[in-house]
Amino acid sequence: MTELDVEATPSPLVELDQERYARFRTSFEAVTNLGHRLLAARLAAADVLPAPGAAAGRDELLARLAVSPGYQRLGEALLDMLERADLLRRHGDRLAVTERVSGAAGLAGDAAVDAAATALRREHPEAAGYVPLLVACQTQLIEVVRGERPANDVLFPGGSADLVAAIYRDNVQLDFHNRLCADRVREHVLGFLRRYPRSYAQVLEVGAGTGATTGPVLDALAERAERLRYFYTDVGPAFLRLGRQGFGATRPHVDFARYNVEGAPGEQGIEPGSMDVVLASNVLHATLRISGALRHCHALLKPGGVLVVNEMTSRLDYNTLTFGLAEGWWRHAEDEPRVESSPLLDVPGWRAALRAAGFVDVRAYGVPGLADGEQVQTVFTATAPGGTGPAR
């Protein structure tokens, strides 16, 4: 684990297999490249892209794509992506396809897509779990952005989270950051319980979703389960059902409740200032205003309580091609500072947002050896002022 604050300081608490991580990054790049080609093939087959030798303006291409109002930002981001991938090339104020589009044209048919996906999963097992969701989203992209098919029917077919959950299985990058979250939560909970030997520690997870982060955190806290109350919350009833199925039967100290971090806790039946730790993993970017969500996280905490945030801190084309189909991905306010063509904040942006929300002792943790700007995912801890400070 590396703390990315004033000085990079290695710690042995959470280790990362650097060789495996390097293989993962190579594999993920191959998956992203397939995504670029699938996008180009799909748009070319639908006559959205200019014909070879012709050019068109951005507005014309967006008109051909016929994006529904909620997907205007996605449409713009897709054109930007095709330019960065050298599938579209700018000529003045117009865009023309490159020879790479012709090379991708063979991916328009289902059989060719299946063959390419199978080969990629075989050659790049470290990122194989990303492929099914990518294929599902790209083969149905146009129907979604035109409002002809709900995004959730693609991301969660038949109400199943299997496509999304596959990404989290045996994933060296996500496992590392989930273990970072677990380590940060555990450190504070154990310190609190040492300081208050007759008290219960209370942890609330915001937007727990499929429980990908919940599992490692609960495992890390298992030795103190008898003195713990863990609140698994989400705005979606389907995710709460998943949580109950995954954790309800074997973990009596876990409660399940609907909570929307964009609203004040007291208005939703949760006592303000009652939590020792609040955990938010890959959820705060999907809010209208991160500033407001952070204020509500602050309101949940006791003085000296700790917020643990796990967030993507670099734009990834894979996420745009998959999770970007969800309208919530693009719902942030126009005046919110986000990374271009994404709903994300970078590492300096999160530090600034956490401090502006009244937190102190803001720290960032990421992959050893990478600078702030290279961190794809980052774990932040921040303390609500007052009390005696975070227990360490």
PEBEL-V39397 format. One record per backbone hydrogen bond with DSSP energy under -0.5 kcal/mol. CO is the residue of the C=O (numbers start at 0). NH is the residue of the N-H. E is the energy in kcal/mol with one decimal. If there is no record, write none. Layout:
BEGIN
CO|NH|E ; CO|NH|E
END
This chain:
BEGIN
0|10|-1.7 ; 1|3|-0.6 ; 1|365|-2.1 ; 2|4|-0.9 ; 2|8|-0.8 ; 6|4|-0.5 ; 6|8|-0.5 ; 7|9|-0.5 ; 8|2|-0.9 ; 15|17|-1.2 ; 16|20|-2.5 ; 17|21|-2.3 ; 18|22|-2.0 ; 19|23|-2.4 ; 20|24|-2.3 ; 21|25|-1.9 ; 22|26|-2.5 ; 23|27|-3.3 ; 24|28|-1.9 ; 25|29|-1.5 ; 26|30|-2.1 ; 27|31|-2.5 ; 28|32|-2.2 ; 29|33|-2.0 ; 30|34|-2.1 ; 31|35|-2.2 ; 32|36|-2.1 ; 33|37|-2.9 ; 34|38|-2.4 ; 35|39|-2.5 ; 36|40|-2.7 ; 37|41|-2.5 ; 38|42|-2.5 ; 39|43|-2.5 ; 40|44|-2.4 ; 41|45|-1.3 ; 42|47|-2.9 ; 42|48|-0.8 ; 43|46|-1.7 ; 50|53|-2.6 ; 55|94|-3.2 ; 56|60|-2.1 ; 57|61|-2.6 ; 58|62|-2.1 ; 59|63|-2.1 ; 60|64|-2.1 ; 61|65|-1.4 ; 61|66|-0.9 ; 67|70|-2.4 ; 68|71|-1.2 ; 70|74|-2.6 ; 71|75|-2.1 ; 72|76|-2.3 ; 73|77|-2.5 ; 74|78|-1.8 ; 75|79|-2.2 ; 76|80|-2.4 ; 77|81|-2.3 ; 78|82|-1.9 ; 79|83|-2.4 ; 80|84|-2.2 ; 81|86|-2.9 ; 81|87|-1.8 ; 82|85|-1.7 ; 86|97|-1.7 ; 88|95|-2.4 ; 90|93|-1.6 ; 93|90|-3.5 ; 94|55|-2.2 ; 95|88|-2.9 ; 97|100|-1.6 ; 97|101|-0.7 ; 98|102|-1.4 ; 99|103|-1.2 ; 100|104|-0.9 ; 101|104|-0.7 ; 103|106|-2.3 ; 104|107|-1.5 ; 105|108|-0.6 ; 108|112|-2.1 ; 109|113|-2.7 ; 110|114|-2.2 ; 111|115|-2.4 ; 112|116|-2.7 ; 113|117|-2.5 ; 114|118|-2.3 ; 115|119|-2.2 ; 116|120|-2.4 ; 117|121|-1.9 ; 118|122|-2.5 ; 119|123|-2.3 ; 123|126|-1.5 ; 124|127|-1.2 ; 126|129|-1.6 ; 127|130|-1.4 ; 127|131|-0.6 ; 129|133|-1.6 ; 130|134|-2.6 ; 131|135|-2.5 ; 132|136|-2.5 ; 133|137|-2.6 ; 134|138|-2.3 ; 135|139|-0.7 ; 137|140|-0.7 ; 139|143|-1.7 ; 140|144|-2.7 ; 141|145|-1.7 ; 142|147|-2.3 ; 142|148|-1.2 ; 143|146|-1.9 ; 144|67|-3.4 ; 149|152|-1.0 ; 149|153|-0.6 ; 150|153|-1.4 ; 150|154|-2.7 ; 151|155|-2.4 ; 153|156|-0.6 ; 155|158|-2.3 ; 156|159|-1.8 ; 160|164|-3.2 ; 161|165|-1.9 ; 162|166|-0.5 ; 163|166|-1.2 ; 163|167|-0.6 ; 164|167|-1.0 ; 164|168|-0.7 ; 165|168|-0.7 ; 167|170|-0.8 ; 169|171|-0.7 ; 170|174|-3.1 ; 171|175|-1.5 ; 172|176|-1.8 ; 173|177|-2.5 ; 174|178|-2.4 ; 175|179|-1.8 ; 176|180|-2.3 ; 177|181|-2.5 ; 178|182|-2.6 ; 179|183|-2.4 ; 180|184|-2.7 ; 181|185|-2.7 ; 182|186|-2.4 ; 183|187|-1.6 ; 184|188|-2.6 ; 185|189|-2.9 ; 186|190|-1.8 ; 187|191|-2.5 ; 188|192|-2.5 ; 189|193|-1.9 ; 190|194|-1.9 ; 191|195|-2.4 ; 195|198|-2.0 ; 200|228|-2.5 ; 201|275|-2.3 ; 201|276|-1.8 ; 202|230|-3.2 ; 203|205|-0.6 ; 203|278|-2.7 ; 204|232|-1.7 ; 205|280|-0.7 ; 207|210|-2.3 ; 210|214|-2.0 ; 211|215|-0.6 ; 212|216|-1.9 ; 213|217|-3.1 ; 214|218|-2.4 ; 215|219|-2.0 ; 216|220|-1.3 ; 217|221|-0.5 ; 218|221|-1.0 ; 220|223|-2.1 ; 221|224|-1.6 ; 223|226|-1.9 ; 224|227|-1.5 ; 226|200|-2.6 ; 228|202|-2.6 ; 228|230|-0.5 ; 229|231|-0.7 ; 229|254|-3.0 ; 230|204|-3.0 ; 230|232|-0.8 ; 231|256|-1.9 ; 232|207|-3.1 ; 233|258|-1.2 ; 235|239|-1.6 ; 236|240|-2.1 ; 237|241|-2.0 ; 238|242|-2.5 ; 239|243|-2.4 ; 240|244|-2.4 ; 241|245|-2.4 ; 242|246|-2.8 ; 242|247|-0.8 ; 243|247|-1.3 ; 243|248|-0.7 ; 246|250|-1.3 ; 250|253|-1.9 ; 252|229|-2.6 ; 252|254|-0.5 ; 254|231|-3.3 ; 256|233|-1.2 ; 258|260|-0.6 ; 259|262|-2.2 ; 263|266|-0.7 ; 264|267|-1.9 ; 264|269|-2.2 ; 265|268|-0.9 ; 268|270|-0.5 ; 270|273|-0.9 ; 274|301|-3.0 ; 275|305|-2.2 ; 276|203|-2.3 ; 277|307|-3.0 ; 278|205|-3.3 ; 279|281|-0.6 ; 279|309|-2.5 ; 282|285|-1.5 ; 283|286|-1.1 ; 287|332|-2.5 ; 288|292|-2.0 ; 289|293|-2.6 ; 290|294|-1.7 ; 291|295|-1.8 ; 292|296|-2.0 ; 293|297|-2.5 ; 294|298|-2.1 ; 295|299|-1.2 ; 296|300|-0.9 ; 297|300|-0.9 ; 298|272|-2.7 ; 299|273|-1.0 ; 299|274|-2.6 ; 301|304|-2.6 ; 304|383|-2.8 ; 305|277|-2.1 ; 306|308|-0.5 ; 306|381|-1.9 ; 307|279|-2.6 ; 308|310|-0.5 ; 308|379|-3.4 ; 309|281|-3.8 ; 310|377|-2.8 ; 311|344|-0.6 ; 315|319|-1.6 ; 316|320|-2.3 ; 317|321|-0.9 ; 318|323|-2.1 ; 321|324|-2.1 ; 322|325|-1.6 ; 325|328|-1.8 ; 326|329|-1.7 ; 327|330|-1.1 ; 332|335|-1.7 ; 335|337|-0.9 ; 338|341|-1.2 ; 343|338|-3.4 ; 345|349|-2.3 ; 346|350|-2.3 ; 347|351|-2.4 ; 348|352|-2.3 ; 349|353|-2.7 ; 350|354|-2.1 ; 351|355|-2.5 ; 352|356|-1.4 ; 353|358|-2.1 ; 354|357|-1.7 ; 357|384|-0.6 ; 359|382|-3.1 ; 362|380|-2.2 ; 363|3|-4.2 ; 364|378|-2.7 ; 365|1|-1.4 ; 366|369|-1.6 ; 370|373|-1.6 ; 370|374|-0.7 ; 371|374|-1.3 ; 373|375|-0.5 ; 375|312|-2.5 ; 375|313|-1.0 ; 377|310|-2.5 ; 378|364|-3.0 ; 379|308|-2.8 ; 380|362|-2.8 ; 381|306|-3.2 ; 382|359|-2.7 ; 382|384|-0.5 ; 383|303|-2.5 ; 385|388|-1.1
END
